[in-house]
Amino acid sequence: MNFEQVKAIRCATRATCEDMKSRQEKFGINWIHILNDLDLLVDLLNKHIAAFNIEMRGTKVKYWVNVNPIKQEFRNPYNYILITGKGTYFDRREVITFCDSGFIGFCGEADRENEKPILRAFGEWLALIKGGDE
């Protein structure tokens, strides 16, 4: 899945809480996929962040530096996986959040330019864990 496809699904499912809870289904994944392949996702996030920083060198101030260790939390009644990133002027901002309700959150505070490496990494991860079946 490419950047534009990921972005289109994300944008189409942001109107209501129920829309956002349908994101895992829309991307064709479930909680088990997420739990089984988190390390791969973190590797891809770091790869795409590094590539984006090289691509933007000299034209844009670096935003993301790398991904922090994954945190899992239980907030009654849901389980969450929180992937945050470190930046040049912050220590922890949302990169991707998964919830067992079906919700997936992307880049809560990043602008349209800085979301690109995250959405690209997510799209590559989906293609790999689903075996290229789109």
Residue pairs with C-beta under 8 A, 6 or more apart in sequence:
1 27
1 123
1 126
1 127
1 134
2 120
2 123
3 116
3 119
3 120
3 123
5 123
6 27
6 119
6 120
6 122
6 123
6 126
7 115
7 119
9 23
9 26
9 27
10 23
10 106
10 119
12 19
12 26
13 19
13 20
13 22
13 23
13 26
14 20
20 103
20 104
20 105
21 99
21 101
21 102
21 103
22 102
23 102
23 103
23 104
24 30
24 31
24 34
24 98
24 102
24 103
24 104
25 102
27 104
27 126
28 126
28 130
28 133
29 126
29 129
29 130
31 79
31 98
31 100
33 129
33 130
34 81
34 98
35 81
36 129
37 125
37 128
37 129
38 70
38 81
38 83
40 125
40 128
40 129
41 83
41 96
41 121
41 122
41 125
42 67
42 70
42 83
44 121
44 122
44 124
44 125
44 128
45 67
45 83
45 85
45 95
45 96
45 117
45 118
45 121
46 66
46 67
47 121
48 117
48 118
48 120
48 121
48 124
49 64
49 65
49 66
49 67
49 85
49 117
49 118
49 121
51 117
52 64
52 116
52 117
52 120
53 62
53 64
56 62
56 113
60 113
61 88
62 87
62 88
63 87
63 88
63 110
63 114
64 85
64 86
64 87
64 95
64 110
64 114
64 117
64 118
65 85
65 86
65 87
65 88
66 85
66 86
67 83
67 84
67 85
67 86
67 95
68 83
68 84
68 85
68 86
68 91
68 92
70 81
70 82
70 83
71 81
71 82
71 84
72 79
72 80
72 81
72 82
73 79
73 80
73 82
74 80
78 99
78 100
78 101
79 99
79 100
80 97
80 98
80 99
80 100
81 97
81 98
81 99
82 94
82 97
83 94
83 95
83 96
83 97
84 92
84 93
84 94
84 95
85 92
85 93
85 94
85 95
86 92
87 93
93 107
93 108
93 109
93 110
94 105
94 106
94 107
94 108
94 109
95 106
95 107
95 118
96 104
96 105
96 106
96 107
96 118
96 122
97 103
97 104
97 105
97 108
98 104
99 105
106 115
106 118
106 119
106 122
107 114
107 115
107 118
107 119
110 118
127 134
